[in-house]
Amino acid sequence: VNSYESWGGYPKTRSSTVIPMYWPETIRFDQIQGSVLPYGLGRSYGDSCLNDGGILIDTSRLDRFISFDDQSGILRCEAGVTFEEILDLFVPRGWFLPVTPGTRHVTVGGAIANDVHGKNHHRAGTFGCHVRQLELLTSDRQRIVCSSHKNVGLFSATIGGLGLTGVILWAEVRLKPITGPWITMETIPFESLNDFFELSISSDAHYEYTVAWVDCLVRGAEMGRGIFMRGNHADSAGHAYEKPHRLRIPCNAPSILMNRLAARAFNTIYYRMQPRGVKQQVVPYESFFYPLDRVSNWNRLYGKSGFLQYQCVIGKQDAAYSLKEILTIVANSGLACFLGVLKQFGSVVSPGLLSFPRAGATLALDVPFRGSKTLRLLDELDKIVRDASGGIYPAKDARMAASMFRFSYPRWETFVEFIDPCFSSSFWRRVSSGGNACERC
Ligand SMILES: Cc1cc2nc3c(=O)[nH]c(=O)nc-3n(C[C@H](O)[C@H](O)[C@H](O)COP(=O)(O)OP(=O)(O)OC[C@H]3O[C@@H](n4cnc5c(N)ncnc54)[C@H](O)[C@@H]3O)c2cc1C
C-alpha cells in the first residue's frame, strides 16, 4: 500500500521512494537519482503533493518548535510542525493561528507551499501574509533565508510555490492573541445566491470568520440555497472546555454508497435540519473551524476510486452569474456532489506568485471520481471559470489542463525561474510542458 497518497485518492501513483527528513543534512541531493518533492501530511486533494515515479521527502519529522516571543506572538518552528500541534500548545496560552484551512492536519511547510486561506480571508488574507521569514534548502545544498526584504523573489515564489523551489526547513509566523478557545457562532439559512452575497457583505464588517455551505444538487427556484456561518472569538461559554470527540472510518467504503440519491438526501436533510432565522451558539474552536476533522479518514467514504474537489475563484462582477451556471450544470449532471462550500474572498493581495486567492467568490465542490464522466463535467466548469477570468486551486486539483493553469496563473513564467531543477511533482509535469531537467538526475 502506498500510504503517501493525496487526500482525494485520485490520481493513483506508483509507490514513490520516500526519504524521511529528520535534519537538513539527511538529504544528500548528490546521491539522489530522479526528481524530488517535499511531502507534508498529504492533505492536498489532487496531485500537487505527489511525484509519480520520483522521490518524496517526508518533512513531517521536522517537527521541532524553535522559539516563541510572548510579547509579539512570533513563533519560529520547523516546517513539519502541524497546525494541530501549534493549537494544542498555544490556544491554552491565549494565541491562535493567523489563518487556518478547514483541517488542522496540515504542516506549516504545506500551508506555505499552497498559501492556504481560511474563513477570515476577508480580514487577514492568506497564511503567507503572516509568514515573516523562512529558510529554504535547495538541491545545491544552499540554505537561503527569505523574507519580504531578503531574497524577495524566492520568497514570493516559495509562498504558494507548490514545493518546487526547495525544502522549507523552518518558518517564522506571527500568531494572534485570543481570549479563549471558544467561538460565538451564528448559522443562518439562505434561499438563493443573491441572499448569500447580501449576507456576506453585511457580515464581513462585524464577523472575523464567514463561510457558507451550499446545496449543490437542488434545481429550480431553490437553487443556491444554503447555510451561512459566521463567528468571532469568544471569552467563555459559561462551562468547562471539552475537546470534541473524534470518530474513525476503519476502511474504504464501497464506492456505490456515495451515489446521487444519497447526496441529494444528505443535502436536503442538512438544509432542513437548520432552524429558520439566526441561531447563535458558543462552540469550541475545533467545532467551528474543523467539523470534518471529527471523522478521521472521512475520505475513505468515497471508496477506492476516490474523489475530486473542484475549487474555483471568480471575480466579484461575474460571481453571481457564473456560480449560478456552475450550480445548474452540477445539478443537471447526474453526479453526486456531497459538499459545496462558498466564501467571499477579500481584497488583501496574496503574497505568492502562484497564490490562488484573489478578490471574488470561491466555490469548492466534492465529487466522487466516476471516470471520464467526472472529468468531462469539470472541463465544462473550467470553461465558465475561464470566461469569467477566474482560476482553479492547485491544492485541490488533479486534472486541469496546462492551458487552464497558465490562464489561472498569469505569473507562472516568472515563477518558473525560481524552480529548483531537481524538484518536480505530478501536478507540475501535467500543467507544464515537461518536467525539469536536472543535470545530476
Ligand atoms: C478537510 C480539508 C479541508 C481543507 N480546507 C482548506 C481550506 O479551507 N483552505 C485551503 O487553502 N486549503 C484547504 N485544504 C487543503 C490543505 O490545507 C492544503 O492542501 C495544505 O497545503 C496541505 O498541507 P500538508 O501539510 O498536508 O501538505 P501536502 O499536501 O503534503 O503538500 C502540499 C504542498 O506543499 C509542499 N510542501 C510540503 N511540505 C513542504 C516543505 N517543508 N517545503 C516545501 N514544500 C513543502 C508539497 O510539495 C506540496 O506541493 C483542506 C484540506 C482538507 C483535507
The ligand as an SDF file (V2000), in Angstrom:
LIG
                    3D

 53 58  0  0  0  0  0  0  0  0999 V2000
  -10.6440   18.6000    5.0780 C   0  0  0  0  0  0  0  0  0  0  0  0
   -9.7620   19.5740    4.3610 C   0  0  0  0  0  0  0  0  0  0  0  0
  -10.0800   20.9140    4.3920 C   0  0  0  0  0  0  0  0  0  0  0  0
   -9.2630   21.8410    3.7270 C   0  0  0  0  0  0  0  0  0  0  0  0
   -9.6090   23.1570    3.7770 N   0  0  0  0  0  0  0  0  0  0  0  0
   -8.8390   24.0750    3.1530 C   0  0  0  0  0  0  0  0  0  0  0  0
   -9.1340   25.4650    3.2330 C   0  0  0  0  0  0  0  0  0  0  0  0
  -10.1220   25.8580    3.8650 O   0  0  0  0  0  0  0  0  0  0  0  0
   -8.2950   26.3360    2.6220 N   0  0  0  0  0  0  0  0  0  0  0  0
   -7.1800   25.9220    1.9470 C   0  0  0  0  0  0  0  0  0  0  0  0
   -6.4510   26.7650    1.4270 O   0  0  0  0  0  0  0  0  0  0  0  0
   -6.8680   24.6180    1.8570 N   0  0  0  0  0  0  0  0  0  0  0  0
   -7.6650   23.6910    2.4380 C   0  0  0  0  0  0  0  0  0  0  0  0
   -7.3410   22.3660    2.3880 N   0  0  0  0  0  0  0  0  0  0  0  0
   -6.1200   21.9650    1.6540 C   0  0  0  0  0  0  0  0  0  0  0  0
   -4.8970   21.9340    2.5790 C   0  0  0  0  0  0  0  0  0  0  0  0
   -4.9360   22.9920    3.5050 O   0  0  0  0  0  0  0  0  0  0  0  0
   -3.6290   22.1110    1.7500 C   0  0  0  0  0  0  0  0  0  0  0  0
   -3.5890   21.1830    0.7100 O   0  0  0  0  0  0  0  0  0  0  0  0
   -2.3490   22.0350    2.5840 C   0  0  0  0  0  0  0  0  0  0  0  0
   -1.3140   22.5860    1.8440 O   0  0  0  0  0  0  0  0  0  0  0  0
   -1.9950   20.5990    2.9770 C   0  0  0  0  0  0  0  0  0  0  0  0
   -0.8460   20.6180    3.8040 O   0  0  0  0  0  0  0  0  0  0  0  0
    0.0670   19.3240    4.0070 P   0  0  0  0  0  0  0  0  0  0  0  0
    0.9980   19.5990    5.1170 O   0  0  0  0  0  0  0  0  0  0  0  0
   -0.7740   18.1080    4.1060 O   0  0  0  0  0  0  0  0  0  0  0  0
    0.9010   19.3340    2.6540 O   0  0  0  0  0  0  0  0  0  0  0  0
    0.9050   18.2920    1.4370 P   0  0  0  0  0  0  0  0  0  0  0  0
   -0.4760   18.1480    0.9380 O   0  0  0  0  0  0  0  0  0  0  0  0
    1.6640   17.0690    1.8160 O   0  0  0  0  0  0  0  0  0  0  0  0
    1.7640   19.1290    0.4010 O   0  0  0  0  0  0  0  0  0  0  0  0
    1.2290   20.3090   -0.1490 C   0  0  0  0  0  0  0  0  0  0  0  0
    2.3120   21.0440   -0.9330 C   0  0  0  0  0  0  0  0  0  0  0  0
    3.2730   21.5240   -0.0180 O   0  0  0  0  0  0  0  0  0  0  0  0
    4.5780   21.1240   -0.3930 C   0  0  0  0  0  0  0  0  0  0  0  0
    5.3380   21.0110    0.8510 N   0  0  0  0  0  0  0  0  0  0  0  0
    5.0220   20.3010    1.9560 C   0  0  0  0  0  0  0  0  0  0  0  0
    5.9770   20.4760    2.8890 N   0  0  0  0  0  0  0  0  0  0  0  0
    6.9070   21.3130    2.3710 C   0  0  0  0  0  0  0  0  0  0  0  0
    8.1560   21.8380    2.8270 C   0  0  0  0  0  0  0  0  0  0  0  0
    8.6420   21.5790    4.0440 N   0  0  0  0  0  0  0  0  0  0  0  0
    8.8630   22.6310    1.9980 N   0  0  0  0  0  0  0  0  0  0  0  0
    8.3960   22.9360    0.7490 C   0  0  0  0  0  0  0  0  0  0  0  0
    7.2290   22.4620    0.2750 N   0  0  0  0  0  0  0  0  0  0  0  0
    6.5010   21.6600    1.0710 C   0  0  0  0  0  0  0  0  0  0  0  0
    4.3600   19.8380   -1.1560 C   0  0  0  0  0  0  0  0  0  0  0  0
    5.4270   19.5810   -2.0580 O   0  0  0  0  0  0  0  0  0  0  0  0
    3.0730   20.1270   -1.9050 C   0  0  0  0  0  0  0  0  0  0  0  0
    3.3280   20.8500   -3.0760 O   0  0  0  0  0  0  0  0  0  0  0  0
   -8.1120   21.4010    3.0380 C   0  0  0  0  0  0  0  0  0  0  0  0
   -7.7810   20.0510    3.0190 C   0  0  0  0  0  0  0  0  0  0  0  0
   -8.5980   19.1320    3.6680 C   0  0  0  0  0  0  0  0  0  0  0  0
   -8.2280   17.6730    3.6370 C   0  0  0  0  0  0  0  0  0  0  0  0
  1  2  1  0
  2  3  1  0
  2 52  2  0
  3  4  2  0
  4  5  1  0
  4 50  1  0
  5  6  2  0
  6  7  1  0
  6 13  1  0
  7  8  2  0
  7  9  1  0
  9 10  1  0
 10 11  2  0
 10 12  1  0
 12 13  2  0
 13 14  1  0
 14 15  1  0
 14 50  1  0
 15 16  1  0
 16 17  1  0
 16 18  1  0
 18 19  1  0
 18 20  1  0
 20 21  1  0
 20 22  1  0
 22 23  1  0
 23 24  1  0
 24 25  2  0
 24 26  1  0
 24 27  1  0
 27 28  1  0
 28 29  2  0
 28 30  1  0
 28 31  1  0
 31 32  1  0
 32 33  1  0
 33 34  1  0
 33 48  1  0
 34 35  1  0
 35 36  1  0
 35 46  1  0
 36 37  1  0
 36 45  1  0
 37 38  2  0
 38 39  1  0
 39 40  1  0
 39 45  2  0
 40 41  1  0
 40 42  2  0
 42 43  1  0
 43 44  2  0
 44 45  1  0
 46 47  1  0
 46 48  1  0
 48 49  1  0
 50 51  2  0
 51 52  1  0
 52 53  1  0
M  END
$$$$
